[in-house]
Amino acid sequence: MTFNHELVTRYLKLVNDNNPIHNHIVPGQLIVEKAFLICKVKWKSYSIKYRKATIINENVRFDKELENKITVKNDRNEIKIVITKKV
């Protein structure tokens, strides 16, 4: 999946985020929300580890590992975000 500039801009307006870093970097929470949608999870409690920034138009995938972990990786297999369900 790719987060293009239009999608990021719409999200930023929705959440009223004016941080200029998001002109180049995808907001982490947008990625997490998309990961939950694609992996079809509705965790009420979870932790997020942001490992590397995701650049706008960078392709990423969501790997659901076990029932309590989602790893976001790019095409070079670099880990971007790790989301873990809290028990």
N, C-alpha and C positions, 0 to 999 in steps of 0.2 A: 504494500500500500504506500502511496505517496501523499504527503500533505503539501498541497500546492499553496501558493500565496493567497489565492482567493478564499480557500477554506480557512486558512489561519486568520485572515483579516475578518471574516464573518464571526469566527469564534471570539476573537479579541473584542469586537464590538459587543457581542452578546454578554461577555463577562466583564466588560468595561476595563480592559487591561491596556494601559498605554505605555508599557515598558518598551523602549526602543530596541532592546535586544531581540524582540520577536519580529523584527524586520527581516531577520536571517535565520532565527532558531525557532523551531516549533515548540509551543508551550507544552511542558511535560504533562500537565493534567489533561490536555486535549488528547495526547497519545494514550494515556491511561484509560480515559473514557472510551476511546475507539477500541482499545484492546478488550475491554469488558464486553463491548457490543459484539465484536467479531468472535470472541471466545465464548460468548453466551454465558457469562457469569454475573452474579449479582451479590458479590461479597459485601457484607456490611462493615467488616473491619479488615484492614489490610495495611501492609507497609510497602513503601516505594523506595527503591534505591536508584537514584539517577547516576548512571555511570559515565555516559558521554552525551553531549548535545546532539539532537537530531536537526539537521539543516533542512530548510524548506526545499522541497522537491527531491529529497533523499528517499530512496525506497527502503521500507522496513517491513518486517514480517513479525507476526505474533506467534510464539511457540508456547503452547500450553503444555507444561511439564507437570505430570501428576495432576492431582485435583486441586492443588494449592499454590501453584506457581505459574506465572506467565513471564516469559522472557522476550523482550523486544530486541531484535537484531537487524542490522543492515545487510546489504548484499555481500559485504566482506566478512560477514559473520561476527562483526564487532557487537558486543552487548551494549545496548543503549540504556535500557531500563529493566529492572527486575521488580516484579510485583508479587508479593507473597501474602496469601490469605492468613490472617491471624485466627487462631483457634480459641 
